[in-house]
């Protein structure tokens, strides 16, 4: 059994013409699947086509969603397209969608206007996910409480919700697990200063663990500072097995892969 990268962005590798090499390295590193995450209309069709041409062995899966940093005054036009992707080669989840205060403009009025659009776009996507009964990949940065409240209000099944790149603490993880939701962990888990994140991973427990790269961002130690890629997931997995959960790598791989396949239903 191999590892699953539950959250990566292949768009940059496609545009640079290096995707075949990236996928080959992922296979060599022991990955059996990866989920490339949609952020807006510019990559949704690309990923659908990519899966149709490279997905015969199940290595590449994809999602469709409007990232909060892709939200503007035309967000409704984009969101209206999402449901059509569930015809044909279907995505394995809706996302990433959510709220992001970190990248808002400095001007308070402009920031508030964009954040209102983010909230509306997130609520609309949650309504689609509830209708489709699909999983939801949530992006939450500086807005954990508001994201939780919107998911609560949506009626979406919390067992189909994952907060990706989880970087909150034990209390926030307890909020997710109490509801049945998940957090997935990036290379941040390996950073010396990330004990809060490691503590949150332990609160969730090995049985509910999912791992991701968020490539090309957040490369794990010993690749920190470099462009990330799916093959580096193995570094995060090895660290998590040895330093977070004190179990053999084979056990962590088997458990996290089973959880990912159950969550994304592929």
Phi and psi in degrees as GROMACS dihedral restraints (atoms count N, CA, C in turn):
[ dihedral_restraints ]
;  ai    aj    ak    al  type     phi  dphi    fc
    3     4     5     6     1  -107.7    20    10
    4     5     6     7     1   174.7    20    10
    6     7     8     9     1   -79.5    20    10
    7     8     9    10     1   158.8    20    10
    9    10    11    12     1  -124.2    20    10
   10    11    12    13     1   123.4    20    10
   12    13    14    15     1   -84.7    20    10
   13    14    15    16     1   106.3    20    10
   15    16    17    18     1   -84.0    20    10
   16    17    18    19     1    -0.9    20    10
   18    19    20    21     1  -160.9    20    10
   19    20    21    22     1   104.8    20    10
   21    22    23    24     1  -142.9    20    10
   22    23    24    25     1   164.5    20    10
   24    25    26    27     1  -124.3    20    10
   25    26    27    28     1   102.8    20    10
   27    28    29    30     1   -84.0    20    10
   28    29    30    31     1    -7.0    20    10
   30    31    32    33     1   -54.9    20    10
   31    32    33    34     1   -44.5    20    10
   33    34    35    36     1   -65.9    20    10
   34    35    36    37     1   -35.9    20    10
   36    37    38    39     1   -69.6    20    10
   37    38    39    40     1   -38.1    20    10
   39    40    41    42     1   -61.6    20    10
   40    41    42    43     1   -48.7    20    10
   42    43    44    45     1   -67.7    20    10
   43    44    45    46     1   -27.7    20    10
   45    46    47    48     1   -86.7    20    10
   46    47    48    49     1    -5.3    20    10
   48    49    50    51     1    73.6    20    10
   49    50    51    52     1    25.3    20    10
   51    52    53    54     1  -117.0    20    10
   52    53    54    55     1    10.1    20    10
   54    55    56    57     1   -58.5    20    10
   55    56    57    58     1   -43.7    20    10
   57    58    59    60     1   -55.0    20    10
   58    59    60    61     1   -41.9    20    10
   60    61    62    63     1   -67.5    20    10
   61    62    63    64     1   -39.3    20    10
   63    64    65    66     1   -63.4    20    10
   64    65    66    67     1   -44.2    20    10
   66    67    68    69     1   -66.9    20    10
   67    68    69    70     1   -36.9    20    10
   69    70    71    72     1   -63.7    20    10
   70    71    72    73     1   -42.0    20    10
   72    73    74    75     1   -66.7    20    10
   73    74    75    76     1   -35.2    20    10
   75    76    77    78     1   -62.0    20    10
   76    77    78    79     1   -45.3    20    10
   78    79    80    81     1   -61.4    20    10
   79    80    81    82     1   -43.7    20    10
   81    82    83    84     1   -63.8    20    10
   82    83    84    85     1   -29.4    20    10
   84    85    86    87     1   -81.8    20    10
   85    86    87    88     1    -1.3    20    10
   87    88    89    90     1    96.8    20    10
   88    89    90    91     1    17.4    20    10
   90    91    92    93     1   -83.7    20    10
   91    92    93    94     1   136.1    20    10
   93    94    95    96     1  -105.0    20    10
   94    95    96    97     1   -12.5    20    10
   96    97    98    99     1  -163.6    20    10
   97    98    99   100     1   157.0    20    10
   99   100   101   102     1  -147.0    20    10
  100   101   102   103     1   148.9    20    10
  102   103   104   105     1  -112.5    20    10
  103   104   105   106     1   113.3    20    10
  105   106   107   108     1   -90.5    20    10
  106   107   108   109     1   130.7    20    10
  108   109   110   111     1  -101.7    20    10
  109   110   111   112     1   126.2    20    10
  111   112   113   114     1   -74.6    20    10
  112   113   114   115     1   141.4    20    10
  114   115   116   117     1  -124.8    20    10
  115   116   117   118     1   -14.6    20    10
  117   118   119   120     1   179.9    20    10
  118   119   120   121     1   171.2    20    10
  120   121   122   123     1   -54.5    20    10
  121   122   123   124     1   -28.6    20    10
  123   124   125   126     1   -65.0    20    10
  124   125   126   127     1   -27.1    20    10
  126   127   128   129     1  -109.8    20    10
  127   128   129   130     1   -12.6    20    10
  129   130   131   132     1   -59.9    20    10
  130   131   132   133     1   -52.0    20    10
  132   133   134   135     1   -66.1    20    10
  133   134   135   136     1   -36.9    20    10
  135   136   137   138     1   -58.4    20    10
  136   137   138   139     1   -45.4    20    10
  138   139   140   141     1   -70.7    20    10
  139   140   141   142     1   -38.6    20    10
  141   142   143   144     1   -59.6    20    10
  142   143   144   145     1   -45.9    20    10
  144   145   146   147     1   -65.4    20    10
  145   146   147   148     1   -37.3    20    10
  147   148   149   150     1   -62.6    20    10
  148   149   150   151     1   -42.7    20    10
  150   151   152   153     1   -66.9    20    10
  151   152   153   154     1   -39.0    20    10
  153   154   155   156     1   -65.0    20    10
  154   155   156   157     1   -31.2    20    10
  156   157   158   159     1   -96.4    20    10
  157   158   159   160     1   -21.6    20    10
  159   160   161   162     1  -122.3    20    10
  160   161   162   163     1     4.5    20    10
  162   163   164   165     1  -100.7    20    10
  163   164   165   166     1    14.4    20    10
  165   166   167   168     1   -64.3    20    10
  166   167   168   169     1   -29.9    20    10
  168   169   170   171     1   -97.4    20    10
  169   170   171   172     1     5.2    20    10
  171   172   173   174     1    80.1    20    10
  172   173   174   175     1     4.9    20    10
  174   175   176   177     1   -64.8    20    10
  175   176   177   178     1   -44.1    20    10
  177   178   179   180     1  -105.7    20    10
  178   179   180   181     1   125.1    20    10
  180   181   182   183     1  -121.0    20    10
  181   182   183   184     1   166.6    20    10
  183   184   185   186     1  -145.8    20    10
  184   185   186   187     1   162.6    20    10
  186   187   188   189     1  -126.6    20    10
  187   188   189   190     1   165.4    20    10
  189   190   191   192     1  -131.4    20    10
  190   191   192   193     1   125.9    20    10
  192   193   194   195     1  -169.9    20    10
  193   194   195   196     1   161.9    20    10
  195   196   197   198     1  -102.5    20    10
  196   197   198   199     1   108.4    20    10
  198   199   200   201     1   -61.8    20    10
  199   200   201   202     1   141.9    20    10
  201   202   203   204     1   -58.1    20    10
  202   203   204   205     1   -29.8    20    10
  204   205   206   207     1   -78.8    20    10
  205   206   207   208     1    -4.5    20    10
  207   208   209   210     1   -99.2    20    10
  208   209   210   211     1     0.3    20    10
  210   211   212   213     1   -80.3    20    10
  211   212   213   214     1   129.9    20    10
  213   214   215   216     1  -141.1    20    10
  214   215   216   217     1  -163.7    20    10
  216   217   218   219     1   -66.6    20    10
  217   218   219   220     1   -13.0    20    10
  219   220   221   222     1  -102.8    20    10
  220   221   222   223     1    22.2    20    10
  222   223   224   225     1   -59.6    20    10
  223   224   225   226     1   -33.9    20    10
  225   226   227   228     1   -62.7    20    10
  226   227   228   229     1   -37.3    20    10
  228   229   230   231     1   -60.9    20    10
  229   230   231   232     1   -42.1    20    10
  231   232   233   234     1   -68.0    20    10
  232   233   234   235     1   -48.0    20    10
  234   235   236   237     1   -62.8    20    10
  235   236   237   238     1   -32.8    20    10
  237   238   239   240     1   -62.2    20    10
  238   239   240   241     1   -20.2    20    10
  240   241   242   243     1   -85.3    20    10
  241   242   243   244     1   -17.2    20    10
  243   244   245   246     1   -60.0    20    10
  244   245   246   247     1   -48.5    20    10
  246   247   248   249     1   -62.7    20    10
  247   248   249   250     1   -26.8    20    10
  249   250   251   252     1   -64.2    20    10
  250   251   252   253     1   -21.9    20    10
  252   253   254   255     1   -73.3    20    10
  253   254   255   256     1   -11.4    20    10
  255   256   257   258     1   -85.4    20    10
  256   257   258   259     1    17.0    20    10
  258   259   260   261     1  -113.5    20    10
  259   260   261   262     1   130.6    20    10
  261   262   263   264     1    90.1    20    10
  262   263   264   265     1  -138.4    20    10
  264   265   266   267     1   -75.6    20    10
  265   266   267   268     1    97.8    20    10
  267   268   269   270     1   -75.1    20    10
  268   269   270   271     1   146.6    20    10
  270   271   272   273     1   -64.9    20    10
  271   272   273   274     1   161.1    20    10
  273   274   275   276     1   -94.1    20    10
  274   275   276   277     1    -4.9    20    10
  276   277   278   279     1  -169.5    20    10
  277   278   279   280     1   168.7    20    10
  279   280   281   282     1  -103.5    20    10
  280   281   282   283     1   127.2    20    10
  282   283   284   285     1   148.1    20    10
  283   284   285   286     1   172.5    20    10
  285   286   287   288     1   -91.4    20    10
  286   287   288   289     1   143.4    20    10
  288   289   290   291     1  -139.9    20    10
  289   290   291   292     1   160.3    20    10
  291   292   293   294     1   153.7    20    10
  292   293   294   295     1  -144.3    20    10
  294   295   296   297     1  -134.4    20    10
  295   296   297   298     1   143.1    20    10
  297   298   299   300     1  -143.0    20    10
  298   299   300   301     1   106.9    20    10
  300   301   302   303     1   -85.6    20    10
  301   302   303   304     1   -22.1    20    10
  303   304   305   306     1   -62.6    20    10
  304   305   306   307     1   -38.5    20    10
  306   307   308   309     1   -97.8    20    10
  307   308   309   310     1    12.7    20    10
  309   310   311   312     1   -69.3    20    10
  310   311   312   313     1   151.6    20    10
  312   313   314   315     1   -64.7    20    10
  313   314   315   316     1   161.4    20    10
  315   316   317   318     1   -71.4    20    10
  316   317   318   319     1   -31.9    20    10
  318   319   320   321     1   -64.8    20    10
  319   320   321   322     1   120.3    20    10
  321   322   323   324     1   -60.1    20    10
  322   323   324   325     1   -41.0    20    10
  324   325   326   327     1   -66.8    20    10
  325   326   327   328     1   -43.9    20    10
  327   328   329   330     1   -65.3    20    10
  328   329   330   331     1   -40.9    20    10
  330   331   332   333     1   -61.7    20    10
  331   332   333   334     1   -43.0    20    10
  333   334   335   336     1   -65.8    20    10
  334   335   336   337     1   -39.1    20    10
  336   337   338   339     1   -62.8    20    10
  337   338   339   340     1   -46.2    20    10
  339   340   341   342     1   -66.2    20    10
  340   341   342   343     1   -38.6    20    10
  342   343   344   345     1   -66.0    20    10
  343   344   345   346     1   -34.3    20    10
  345   346   347   348     1   -62.2    20    10
  346   347   348   349     1   -41.8    20    10
  348   349   350   351     1   -62.8    20    10
  349   350   351   352     1   -42.3    20    10
  351   352   353   354     1   -57.6    20    10
  352   353   354   355     1   -47.1    20    10
  354   355   356   357     1   -61.0    20    10
  355   356   357   358     1   -43.9    20    10
  357   358   359   360     1   -65.9    20    10
  358   359   360   361     1   -42.3    20    10
  360   361   362   363     1   -66.3    20    10
  361   362   363   364     1   -39.6    20    10
  363   364   365   366     1   -65.0    20    10
  364   365   366   367     1   -46.4    20    10
  366   367   368   369     1   -59.9    20    10
  367   368   369   370     1   -40.9    20    10
  369   370   371   372     1   -65.1    20    10
  370   371   372   373     1   -39.3    20    10
  372   373   374   375     1   -71.0    20    10
  373   374   375   376     1   -35.8    20    10
  375   376   377   378     1   -63.3    20    10
  376   377   378   379     1   -37.4    20    10
  378   379   380   381     1   -63.4    20    10
  379   380   381   382     1   -38.9    20    10
  381   382   383   384     1   -65.2    20    10
  382   383   384   385     1   -44.8    20    10
  384   385   386   387     1   -61.2    20    10
  385   386   387   388     1   -39.7    20    10
  387   388   389   390     1   -63.9    20    10
  388   389   390   391     1   -41.5    20    10
  390   391   392   393     1   -64.9    20    10
  391   392   393   394     1   -40.1    20    10
  393   394   395   396     1   -81.5    20    10
  394   395   396   397     1   -21.6    20    10
  396   397   398   399     1    70.9    20    10
  397   398   399   400     1    28.2    20    10
  399   400   401   402     1  -100.2    20    10
  400   401   402   403     1   168.6    20    10
  402   403   404   405     1   -71.1    20    10
  403   404   405   406     1   159.7    20    10
  405   406   407   408     1  -129.7    20    10
  406   407   408   409     1   128.6    20    10
  408   409   410   411     1  -102.2    20    10
  409   410   411   412     1   115.2    20    10
  411   412   413   414     1  -101.7    20    10
  412   413   414   415     1   131.5    20    10
  414   415   416   417     1  -100.6    20    10
  415   416   417   418     1   119.0    20    10
  417   418   419   420     1  -132.2    20    10
  418   419   420   421     1   114.5    20    10
  420   421   422   423     1  -135.4    20    10
  421   422   423   424     1   111.3    20    10
  423   424   425   426     1    72.5    20    10
  424   425   426   427     1    19.0    20    10
  426   427   428   429     1  -151.4    20    10
  427   428   429   430     1    36.6    20    10
  429   430   431   432     1   -59.0    20    10
  430   431   432   433     1   -50.5    20    10
  432   433   434   435     1   -60.8    20    10
  433   434   435   436     1   -42.6    20    10
  435   436   437   438     1   -66.9    20    10
  436   437   438   439     1   -36.6    20    10
  438   439   440   441     1   -63.2    20    10
  439   440   441   442     1   -45.8    20    10
  441   442   443   444     1   -59.7    20    10
  442   443   444   445     1   -44.7    20    10
  444   445   446   447     1   -62.6    20    10
  445   446   447   448     1   -38.5    20    10
  447   448   449   450     1   -70.1    20    10
  448   449   450   451     1   -38.3    20    10
  450   451   452   453     1   -64.9    20    10
  451   452   453   454     1   -43.9    20    10
  453   454   455   456     1   -54.6    20    10
  454   455   456   457     1   -47.2    20    10
  456   457   458   459     1   -69.7    20    10
  457   458   459   460     1   -23.5    20    10
  459   460   461   462     1   -75.4    20    10
  460   461   462   463     1   -25.1    20    10
  462   463   464   465     1    81.0    20    10
  463   464   465   466     1     5.7    20    10
  465   466   467   468     1   -63.9    20    10
  466   467   468   469     1   142.6    20    10
  468   469   470   471     1   -65.9    20    10
  469   470   471   472     1   115.4    20    10
  471   472   473   474     1   -61.6    20    10
  472   473   474   475     1   -24.9    20    10
  474   475   476   477     1   -70.4    20    10
  475   476   477   478     1    -8.3    20    10
  477   478   479   480     1  -107.1    20    10
  478   479   480   481     1    21.1    20    10
  480   481   482   483     1  -119.9    20    10
  481   482   483   484     1   129.4    20    10
  483   484   485   486     1  -127.0    20    10
  484   485   486   487     1   129.9    20    10
  486   487   488   489     1   -89.1    20    10
  487   488   489   490     1   108.3    20    10
  489   490   491   492     1   -78.7    20    10
  490   491   492   493     1   162.0    20    10
  492   493   494   495     1    48.1    20    10
  493   494   495   496     1    53.0    20    10
  495   496   497   498     1   -64.7    20    10
  496   497   498   499     1   122.5    20    10
  498   499   500   501     1  -134.3    20    10
  499   500   501   502     1    19.2    20    10
  501   502   503   504     1   -90.0    20    10
  502   503   504   505     1  -168.4    20    10
  504   505   506   507     1  -106.7    20    10
  505   506   507   508     1  -166.2    20    10
  507   508   509   510     1   -64.0    20    10
  508   509   510   511     1   -40.4    20    10
  510   511   512   513     1   -64.5    20    10
  511   512   513   514     1   -41.0    20    10
  513   514   515   516     1   -68.5    20    10
  514   515   516   517     1   -39.7    20    10
  516   517   518   519     1   -63.4    20    10
  517   518   519   520     1   -38.6    20    10
  519   520   521   522     1   -61.3    20    10
  520   521   522   523     1   -35.6    20    10
  522   523   524   525     1   -61.6    20    10
  523   524   525   526     1   -43.3    20    10
  525   526   527   528     1   -66.6    20    10
  526   527   528   529     1   -50.1    20    10
  528   529   530   531     1   -65.8    20    10
  529   530   531   532     1   -33.7    20    10
  531   532   533   534     1   -61.5    20    10
  532   533   534   535     1   -32.2    20    10
  534   535   536   537     1   -86.7    20    10
  535   536   537   538     1   -14.9    20    10
  537   538   539   540     1   101.8    20    10
  538   539   540   541     1     0.5    20    10
  540   541   542   543     1   -82.1    20    10
  541   542   543   544     1   176.0    20    10
  543   544   545   546     1  -126.1    20    10
  544   545   546   547     1   157.5    20    10
  546   547   548   549     1  -121.2    20    10
  547   548   549   550     1   140.6    20    10
  549   550   551   552     1  -113.5    20    10
  550   551   552   553     1   153.7    20    10
  552   553   554   555     1  -121.5    20    10
  553   554   555   556     1   137.4    20    10
  555   556   557   558     1  -100.3    20    10
  556   557   558   559     1  -167.6    20    10
  558   559   560   561     1   -62.7    20    10
  559   560   561   562     1   -14.0    20    10
  561   562   563   564     1   -53.1    20    10
  562   563   564   565     1   -31.4    20    10
  564   565   566   567     1   -54.1    20    10
  565   566   567   568     1   -29.2    20    10
  567   568   569   570     1   -89.6    20    10
  568   569   570   571     1    -6.1    20    10
  570   571   572   573     1   -75.9    20    10
  571   572   573   574     1   140.9    20    10
  573   574   575   576     1   -56.8    20    10
  574   575   576   577     1   -36.2    20    10
  576   577   578   579     1   -87.8    20    10
  577   578   579   580     1     5.9    20    10
  579   580   581   582     1  -101.4    20    10
  580   581   582   583     1    36.2    20    10
  582   583   584   585     1   -61.7    20    10
  583   584   585   586     1   -33.2    20    10
  585   586   587   588     1   -60.3    20    10
  586   587   588   589     1   -40.4    20    10
  588   589   590   591     1   -69.6    20    10
  589   590   591   592     1   -41.0    20    10
  591   592   593   594     1   -63.3    20    10
  592   593   594   595     1   -38.1    20    10
  594   595   596   597     1   -63.9    20    10
  595   596   597   598     1   -39.3    20    10
  597   598   599   600     1   -64.8    20    10
  598   599   600   601     1   -38.0    20    10
  600   601   602   603     1   -62.5    20    10
  601   602   603   604     1   -39.1    20    10
  603   604   605   606     1   -68.6    20    10
  604   605   606   607     1   -36.1    20    10
  606   607   608   609     1   -61.7    20    10
  607   608   609   610     1   -43.2    20    10
  609   610   611   612     1   -65.8    20    10
  610   611   612   613     1   -41.7    20    10
  612   613   614   615     1    96.0    20    10
  613   614   615   616     1   153.1    20    10
  615   616   617   618     1   -59.3    20    10
  616   617   618   619     1   -37.2    20    10
  618   619   620   621     1   -62.0    20    10
  619   620   621   622     1   -20.7    20    10
  621   622   623   624     1  -114.2    20    10
  622   623   624   625     1    12.0    20    10
  624   625   626   627     1   -73.0    20    10
  625   626   627   628     1   134.2    20    10
  627   628   629   630     1  -129.7    20    10
  628   629   630   631     1   142.8    20    10
  630   631   632   633     1  -116.1    20    10
  631   632   633   634     1   153.0    20    10
  633   634   635   636     1  -151.5    20    10
  634   635   636   637     1   162.1    20    10
  636   637   638   639     1   -99.3    20    10
  637   638   639   640     1   -34.5    20    10
  639   640   641   642     1    57.6    20    10
  640   641   642   643     1    26.9    20    10
  642   643   644   645     1   -56.3    20    10
  643   644   645   646     1   142.2    20    10
  645   646   647   648     1   -92.1    20    10
  646   647   648   649     1    22.5    20    10
  648   649   650   651     1  -103.2    20    10
  649   650   651   652     1   164.4    20    10
  651   652   653   654     1    57.6    20    10
  652   653   654   655     1    48.4    20    10
  654   655   656   657     1   -60.6    20    10
  655   656   657   658     1   139.7    20    10
  657   658   659   660     1   -77.4    20    10
  658   659   660   661     1   162.8    20    10
  660   661   662   663     1   -61.4    20    10
  661   662   663   664     1   132.9    20    10
  663   664   665   666     1   -97.0    20    10
  664   665   666   667     1    16.3    20    10
  666   667   668   669     1  -101.5    20    10
  667   668   669   670     1     8.3    20    10
  669   670   671   672     1   -55.3    20    10
  670   671   672   673     1   136.1    20    10
  672   673   674   675     1    95.2    20    10
  673   674   675   676     1   -12.2    20    10
  675   676   677   678     1   -99.6    20    10
  676   677   678   679     1   167.9    20    10
  678   679   680   681     1   -66.2    20    10
  679   680   681   682     1   131.7    20    10
  681   682   683   684     1   -82.9    20    10
  682   683   684   685     1   160.6    20    10
  684   685   686   687     1  -155.7    20    10
  685   686   687   688     1   161.4    20    10
  687   688   689   690     1   -55.1    20    10
  688   689   690   691     1   -33.1    20    10
  690   691   692   693     1   -58.3    20    10
  691   692   693   694     1   -27.5    20    10
  693   694   695   696     1   -74.1    20    10
  694   695   696   697     1    -6.3    20    10
  696   697   698   699     1   -57.5    20    10
  697   698   699   700     1   -31.7    20    10
  699   700   701   702     1   -59.9    20    10
  700   701   702   703     1   -35.7    20    10
  702   703   704   705     1   -63.2    20    10
  703   704   705   706     1   -43.8    20    10
  705   706   707   708     1   -64.4    20    10
  706   707   708   709     1   -42.1    20    10
  708   709   710   711     1   -63.7    20    10
  709   710   711   712     1   -43.2    20    10
  711   712   713   714     1   -63.5    20    10
  712   713   714   715     1   -41.9    20    10
  714   715   716   717     1   -64.5    20    10
  715   716   717   718     1   -45.9    20    10
  717   718   719   720     1   -60.9    20    10
  718   719   720   721     1   -41.4    20    10
  720   721   722   723     1   -62.9    20    10
  721   722   723   724     1   -47.4    20    10
  723   724   725   726     1   -79.8    20    10
  724   725   726   727     1   -42.6    20    10
  726   727   728   729     1  -103.7    20    10
  727   728   729   730     1   -22.6    20    10
  729   730   731   732     1  -101.7    20    10
  730   731   732   733     1   -45.7    20    10
  732   733   734   735     1  -112.8    20    10
  733   734   735   736     1   -10.1    20    10
  735   736   737   738     1    53.2    20    10
  736   737   738   739     1    51.7    20    10
  738   739   740   741     1  -132.5    20    10
  739   740   741   742     1   161.4    20    10
  741   742   743   744     1   -62.8    20    10
  742   743   744   745     1   149.7    20    10
  744   745   746   747     1   -57.4    20    10
  745   746   747   748     1   -36.7    20    10
  747   748   749   750     1   -62.5    20    10
  748   749   750   751     1   -38.3    20    10
  750   751   752   753     1   -68.3    20    10
  751   752   753   754     1   -46.3    20    10
  753   754   755   756     1   -60.7    20    10
  754   755   756   757     1   -41.3    20    10
  756   757   758   759     1   -60.9    20    10
  757   758   759   760     1   -48.8    20    10
  759   760   761   762     1   -61.7    20    10
  760   761   762   763     1   -43.8    20    10
  762   763   764   765     1   -70.0    20    10
  763   764   765   766     1   -47.8    20    10
  765   766   767   768     1   -67.0    20    10
  766   767   768   769     1   -35.7    20    10
  768   769   770   771     1   -68.0    20    10
  769   770   771   772     1   -41.8    20    10
  771   772   773   774     1   -62.5    20    10
  772   773   774   775     1   -40.4    20    10
  774   775   776   777     1   -64.1    20    10
  775   776   777   778     1   -44.3    20    10
  777   778   779   780     1   -63.3    20    10
  778   779   780   781     1   -43.3    20    10
  780   781   782   783     1   -66.7    20    10
  781   782   783   784     1   -36.7    20    10
  783   784   785   786     1   -67.1    20    10
  784   785   786   787     1   -42.5    20    10
  786   787   788   789     1   -67.2    20    10
  787   788   789   790     1   -49.1    20    10
  789   790   791   792     1   -87.4    20    10
  790   791   792   793     1    -8.0    20    10
  792   793   794   795     1    57.9    20    10
  793   794   795   796     1    51.2    20    10
